Amino acid sequence: MKYISTRGNAPVLNFEEVMLTGLADDGGLYVPETLPTYSKEEIASWSKLSYPDLAYKIIEPFVADSIPADDLKSIIDDSYSDFRHNAIAPLVQLDRDEWVLELFHGPTLAFKDFALQMLGRLLDYVLERRHQKVVIMGATSGDTGSAAIEGCRRCSNIDIFILHPHQRVSDVQRKQMTTVKADNIHNLAVKGNFDDCQQMVKDSFGDKSFLPSDRKLVAVNSINWARIMAQIVYYFYAALALGGPHRPVSFSVPTGNFGDIFAGYLAKKMGLPIDQLIIATNTNDVLHRLMAKNVYSKHELVHTLSPSMDIMNSSNFERVLFDFYDQDGEAIADLMTRFKTQDITLDDKVIAKAREVFDSYSVDDEVTVQTIAEIYEDNEYLLDPHSAVGVKAGRECRRNPDIPMITLSTAHPAKFPEAVLKAGQKEEPILPHHMADLFEREERYEVMPKELSAVQDFIKNNLSA
Ligand SMILES: *Cc1c(COP(=O)(O)O)cnc(C)c1O
């Protein structure tokens, strides 16, 4: 499989190179040049597969020229071995033809484990073969950091440095990051906000001279193609469990950076009959406004009860635009350059295509809390705030009550006690058994000033030999 940049002006790479690269040289994002497509009969023949076996079927064509089949198989099996549910991604019913796909049974209780458990292992595998070591640097407001740390804790060729804003992430999220004991894991609590952390990471990718020349800097946010790839799998898995591909299904996807729903778009292009794909956003609704008004505009960041979707700019949207513009990299480069200084409007043909594939809906905090309360009252089932945004958007946008509507449930409610208490629960939701002692575990992190040079010095001085 060959990978090309959405801005049409960077080297064509194979899977291994793409995984190690992050942003393309031209500022674009890497996407596969073509997608494998499957007939209904082929997809139906996968209906009895376990989650890891299905993952193998779907992922193999994307990585075939980089990783031999047997090795890939064992990497995938290993990636899902720490999930605490036999089904890996179980479906829970809310109502007639209304379902929730629980994606929070991985080690950090959020859907990011699906991709990051695999990404850490894939990276370590290719690095071992190349006799190379890399540095992962990332900024987090919560979920990404802990999932990346869990994904890399046993990787001997990766040193990982995660920056979080000091005293501004939730206790559960901080503890999940800082109680993982491994020499290659470093948590830096920066005396600043999330944007300060992210800026330091951006600046470090922009000028890597603080690192020894033999250490690459690798990104683990969703610009990394491998993350999107891993997320395609559960769309197939859920559809197959509910009578697909002989029956279409719809998905409602709580999204901020457009990563998760882009994976659903790819599943559809690969042949999975998906009726509706719903972009569910909180008050940070740049995508919903684009769909409704055909204006793509920046706005001020709003802090909501669903913080993992609090973003200003939906970076993966560029990937789907590239497709809608028939892989015209020049057009995308032009669009993105203009977006730096002004609002943009898409060509009529393009916005029409987007509206054909996607529906969208924006849910504010008040309605999020109402939805958590309502579903609890009706079903005694507790949603986390991100998933509640999804369920509400699914209900509002649904066109055909006979087609199953599946909301991706992206986190366990115990990760977001504030929203759950606001929805009328008397007590904080209980952490799953394997995390019951989280608050007794010993923490380890470094408090850092908001200074790029201090952070970079720390990294330089803490690289493994
Ligand atoms: C990261 C995250 C999201 C948003 O994912 P996208 O990549 O922006 O689609 C939604 N919910 C939770 C709990 C998350 O951690």
The ligand as an SDF file (V2000), in Angstrom:
LIG
                    3D

 15 15  0  0  0  0  0  0  0  0999 V2000
  -10.4950   11.4900   21.7370 C   0  0  0  0  0  0  0  0  0  0  0  0
  -11.9080   11.3180   22.1990 C   0  0  0  0  0  0  0  0  0  0  0  0
  -12.9970   11.6650   21.3800 C   0  0  0  0  0  0  0  0  0  0  0  0
  -12.8380   12.3210   20.0120 C   0  0  0  0  0  0  0  0  0  0  0  0
  -12.1330   11.5530   19.0950 O   0  0  0  0  0  0  0  0  0  0  0  0
  -11.7840   12.1110   17.6290 P   0  0  0  0  0  0  0  0  0  0  0  0
  -10.4810   11.5130   17.2780 O   0  0  0  0  0  0  0  0  0  0  0  0
  -11.7450   13.5740   17.7480 O   0  0  0  0  0  0  0  0  0  0  0  0
  -12.8480   11.6520   16.7190 O   0  0  0  0  0  0  0  0  0  0  0  0
  -14.2670   11.4110   21.8590 C   0  0  0  0  0  0  0  0  0  0  0  0
  -14.4760   10.8840   23.0870 N   0  0  0  0  0  0  0  0  0  0  0  0
  -13.4620   10.5520   23.9080 C   0  0  0  0  0  0  0  0  0  0  0  0
  -13.7610    9.9950   25.2520 C   0  0  0  0  0  0  0  0  0  0  0  0
  -12.1350   10.7470   23.4870 C   0  0  0  0  0  0  0  0  0  0  0  0
  -11.1280   10.4190   24.3150 O   0  0  0  0  0  0  0  0  0  0  0  0
  1  2  1  0
  2  3  1  0
  2 14  2  0
  3  4  1  0
  3 10  2  0
  4  5  1  0
  5  6  1  0
  6  7  2  0
  6  8  1  0
  6  9  1  0
 10 11  1  0
 11 12  2  0
 12 13  1  0
 12 14  1  0
 14 15  1  0
M  END
$$$$
